[in-house]
Amino acid sequence: MDIRDFQQLIEKMYSHKDRQRGSAGTFLWLMEEIGELAEAIAGNHSQEEKAAEFADVLAWLVTLANVEGIDLSDALHAKYGRGCPGCGLMVCTCNEKA
């Protein structure tokens, strides 16, 4: 499944709830999931537990993009499709966020 497919799946499954919650509420859920991912990484949890938390973070990020009307596939391609946004190369040579 690619990003666009996943975004459409989340839209179909949850959009009726997501739009009622709004961006601020959805952002708070995303932050909670990021906290759970941090705990899984720091707590030496199993790969399966970490994978589930990564999936949850991605799902809530996609949810927030849906609420905001952002197509993540287009956004990713526009920002990263031609290389590093800093130096423009496919293998980054800049030190902006190293």
Rosetta constraint file for C-alpha pairs under 8 A:
AtomPair CA 1 CA 5 HARMONIC 5.91 0.50
AtomPair CA 1 CA 6 HARMONIC 6.39 0.50
AtomPair CA 2 CA 6 HARMONIC 6.21 0.50
AtomPair CA 3 CA 7 HARMONIC 6.04 0.50
AtomPair CA 3 CA 72 HARMONIC 7.08 0.50
AtomPair CA 3 CA 73 HARMONIC 5.95 0.50
AtomPair CA 4 CA 8 HARMONIC 6.17 0.50
AtomPair CA 4 CA 71 HARMONIC 7.47 0.50
AtomPair CA 4 CA 72 HARMONIC 7.03 0.50
AtomPair CA 4 CA 73 HARMONIC 5.60 0.50
AtomPair CA 5 CA 9 HARMONIC 6.12 0.50
AtomPair CA 6 CA 10 HARMONIC 6.19 0.50
AtomPair CA 6 CA 62 HARMONIC 7.97 0.50
AtomPair CA 7 CA 11 HARMONIC 6.13 0.50
AtomPair CA 7 CA 62 HARMONIC 5.71 0.50
AtomPair CA 7 CA 63 HARMONIC 7.46 0.50
AtomPair CA 7 CA 66 HARMONIC 7.34 0.50
AtomPair CA 7 CA 71 HARMONIC 7.96 0.50
AtomPair CA 7 CA 72 HARMONIC 7.72 0.50
AtomPair CA 8 CA 12 HARMONIC 6.15 0.50
AtomPair CA 9 CA 13 HARMONIC 6.15 0.50
AtomPair CA 10 CA 14 HARMONIC 5.80 0.50
AtomPair CA 10 CA 15 HARMONIC 7.20 0.50
AtomPair CA 10 CA 59 HARMONIC 7.19 0.50
AtomPair CA 10 CA 62 HARMONIC 7.33 0.50
AtomPair CA 10 CA 63 HARMONIC 6.66 0.50
AtomPair CA 11 CA 15 HARMONIC 4.82 0.50
AtomPair CA 11 CA 63 HARMONIC 7.21 0.50
AtomPair CA 11 CA 66 HARMONIC 6.69 0.50
AtomPair CA 14 CA 18 HARMONIC 6.02 0.50
AtomPair CA 15 CA 19 HARMONIC 6.02 0.50
AtomPair CA 15 CA 63 HARMONIC 7.95 0.50
AtomPair CA 15 CA 66 HARMONIC 7.80 0.50
AtomPair CA 15 CA 67 HARMONIC 7.81 0.50
AtomPair CA 16 CA 20 HARMONIC 6.91 0.50
AtomPair CA 17 CA 21 HARMONIC 6.39 0.50
AtomPair CA 18 CA 22 HARMONIC 6.26 0.50
AtomPair CA 18 CA 26 HARMONIC 7.11 0.50
AtomPair CA 18 CA 63 HARMONIC 7.05 0.50
AtomPair CA 18 CA 67 HARMONIC 6.61 0.50
AtomPair CA 19 CA 23 HARMONIC 7.81 0.50
AtomPair CA 19 CA 67 HARMONIC 5.85 0.50
AtomPair CA 21 CA 25 HARMONIC 5.48 0.50
AtomPair CA 21 CA 26 HARMONIC 6.39 0.50
AtomPair CA 22 CA 26 HARMONIC 6.11 0.50
AtomPair CA 22 CA 67 HARMONIC 6.68 0.50
AtomPair CA 23 CA 27 HARMONIC 5.93 0.50
AtomPair CA 23 CA 64 HARMONIC 6.28 0.50
AtomPair CA 23 CA 67 HARMONIC 6.23 0.50
AtomPair CA 23 CA 68 HARMONIC 6.90 0.50
AtomPair CA 24 CA 28 HARMONIC 6.39 0.50
AtomPair CA 25 CA 29 HARMONIC 6.51 0.50
AtomPair CA 26 CA 30 HARMONIC 6.30 0.50
AtomPair CA 26 CA 60 HARMONIC 7.27 0.50
AtomPair CA 26 CA 63 HARMONIC 7.33 0.50
AtomPair CA 26 CA 64 HARMONIC 5.93 0.50
AtomPair CA 27 CA 31 HARMONIC 6.26 0.50
AtomPair CA 27 CA 60 HARMONIC 7.95 0.50
AtomPair CA 27 CA 64 HARMONIC 6.57 0.50
AtomPair CA 28 CA 32 HARMONIC 6.27 0.50
AtomPair CA 29 CA 33 HARMONIC 6.30 0.50
AtomPair CA 29 CA 60 HARMONIC 7.02 0.50
AtomPair CA 30 CA 34 HARMONIC 6.23 0.50
AtomPair CA 30 CA 57 HARMONIC 6.26 0.50
AtomPair CA 30 CA 60 HARMONIC 5.17 0.50
AtomPair CA 30 CA 61 HARMONIC 6.39 0.50
AtomPair CA 31 CA 35 HARMONIC 6.23 0.50
AtomPair CA 32 CA 36 HARMONIC 6.37 0.50
AtomPair CA 33 CA 37 HARMONIC 6.20 0.50
AtomPair CA 33 CA 53 HARMONIC 7.00 0.50
AtomPair CA 33 CA 56 HARMONIC 6.45 0.50
AtomPair CA 33 CA 57 HARMONIC 5.49 0.50
AtomPair CA 33 CA 60 HARMONIC 7.76 0.50
AtomPair CA 34 CA 38 HARMONIC 6.15 0.50
AtomPair CA 34 CA 53 HARMONIC 7.93 0.50
AtomPair CA 34 CA 57 HARMONIC 6.01 0.50
AtomPair CA 35 CA 39 HARMONIC 6.19 0.50
AtomPair CA 36 CA 40 HARMONIC 6.18 0.50
AtomPair CA 36 CA 53 HARMONIC 6.67 0.50
AtomPair CA 37 CA 41 HARMONIC 6.20 0.50
AtomPair CA 37 CA 50 HARMONIC 6.65 0.50
AtomPair CA 37 CA 53 HARMONIC 5.09 0.50
AtomPair CA 37 CA 54 HARMONIC 6.46 0.50
AtomPair CA 37 CA 57 HARMONIC 7.58 0.50
AtomPair CA 38 CA 42 HARMONIC 6.00 0.50
AtomPair CA 39 CA 43 HARMONIC 5.53 0.50
AtomPair CA 40 CA 44 HARMONIC 6.28 0.50
AtomPair CA 40 CA 45 HARMONIC 5.16 0.50
AtomPair CA 40 CA 49 HARMONIC 6.92 0.50
AtomPair CA 40 CA 50 HARMONIC 5.68 0.50
AtomPair CA 40 CA 53 HARMONIC 7.46 0.50
AtomPair CA 41 CA 45 HARMONIC 6.41 0.50
AtomPair CA 41 CA 50 HARMONIC 6.62 0.50
AtomPair CA 45 CA 49 HARMONIC 6.11 0.50
AtomPair CA 45 CA 50 HARMONIC 6.50 0.50
AtomPair CA 46 CA 50 HARMONIC 6.28 0.50
AtomPair CA 47 CA 51 HARMONIC 5.96 0.50
AtomPair CA 48 CA 52 HARMONIC 6.23 0.50
AtomPair CA 49 CA 53 HARMONIC 6.39 0.50
AtomPair CA 50 CA 54 HARMONIC 6.19 0.50
AtomPair CA 51 CA 55 HARMONIC 6.17 0.50
AtomPair CA 52 CA 56 HARMONIC 6.23 0.50
AtomPair CA 53 CA 57 HARMONIC 6.22 0.50
AtomPair CA 54 CA 58 HARMONIC 6.27 0.50
AtomPair CA 55 CA 59 HARMONIC 6.09 0.50
AtomPair CA 56 CA 60 HARMONIC 6.24 0.50
AtomPair CA 57 CA 61 HARMONIC 6.14 0.50
AtomPair CA 58 CA 62 HARMONIC 6.08 0.50
AtomPair CA 59 CA 63 HARMONIC 6.08 0.50
AtomPair CA 60 CA 64 HARMONIC 6.16 0.50
AtomPair CA 61 CA 65 HARMONIC 6.28 0.50
AtomPair CA 62 CA 66 HARMONIC 6.15 0.50
AtomPair CA 62 CA 72 HARMONIC 7.45 0.50
AtomPair CA 63 CA 67 HARMONIC 6.27 0.50
AtomPair CA 64 CA 68 HARMONIC 6.18 0.50
AtomPair CA 65 CA 69 HARMONIC 5.94 0.50
AtomPair CA 65 CA 70 HARMONIC 4.88 0.50
AtomPair CA 65 CA 71 HARMONIC 6.90 0.50
AtomPair CA 65 CA 72 HARMONIC 6.89 0.50
AtomPair CA 66 CA 70 HARMONIC 5.93 0.50
AtomPair CA 66 CA 71 HARMONIC 7.34 0.50
AtomPair CA 70 CA 75 HARMONIC 7.45 0.50
AtomPair CA 71 CA 75 HARMONIC 6.23 0.50
AtomPair CA 72 CA 76 HARMONIC 5.89 0.50
AtomPair CA 73 CA 77 HARMONIC 6.19 0.50
AtomPair CA 74 CA 78 HARMONIC 6.04 0.50
AtomPair CA 75 CA 79 HARMONIC 6.18 0.50
AtomPair CA 76 CA 80 HARMONIC 5.65 0.50
AtomPair CA 76 CA 81 HARMONIC 6.77 0.50
AtomPair CA 77 CA 81 HARMONIC 4.26 0.50
AtomPair CA 77 CA 82 HARMONIC 7.68 0.50
AtomPair CA 78 CA 82 HARMONIC 7.81 0.50
AtomPair CA 79 CA 85 HARMONIC 6.41 0.50
AtomPair CA 80 CA 84 HARMONIC 6.05 0.50
AtomPair CA 80 CA 85 HARMONIC 6.33 0.50
AtomPair CA 82 CA 88 HARMONIC 6.83 0.50
AtomPair CA 82 CA 89 HARMONIC 7.52 0.50
AtomPair CA 82 CA 90 HARMONIC 7.04 0.50
AtomPair CA 83 CA 87 HARMONIC 7.85 0.50
AtomPair CA 83 CA 88 HARMONIC 4.97 0.50
AtomPair CA 83 CA 89 HARMONIC 4.80 0.50
AtomPair CA 83 CA 90 HARMONIC 4.22 0.50
AtomPair CA 83 CA 91 HARMONIC 7.33 0.50
AtomPair CA 83 CA 92 HARMONIC 7.64 0.50
AtomPair CA 84 CA 88 HARMONIC 4.64 0.50
AtomPair CA 84 CA 89 HARMONIC 5.38 0.50
AtomPair CA 84 CA 90 HARMONIC 6.03 0.50
AtomPair CA 84 CA 91 HARMONIC 7.32 0.50
AtomPair CA 84 CA 92 HARMONIC 5.74 0.50
AtomPair CA 86 CA 94 HARMONIC 6.60 0.50
AtomPair CA 86 CA 96 HARMONIC 6.92 0.50
AtomPair CA 87 CA 92 HARMONIC 6.52 0.50
AtomPair CA 87 CA 93 HARMONIC 6.63 0.50
AtomPair CA 87 CA 94 HARMONIC 5.76 0.50
AtomPair CA 88 CA 92 HARMONIC 7.49 0.50
AtomPair CA 89 CA 93 HARMONIC 7.28 0.50
AtomPair CA 94 CA 98 HARMONIC 7.81 0.50
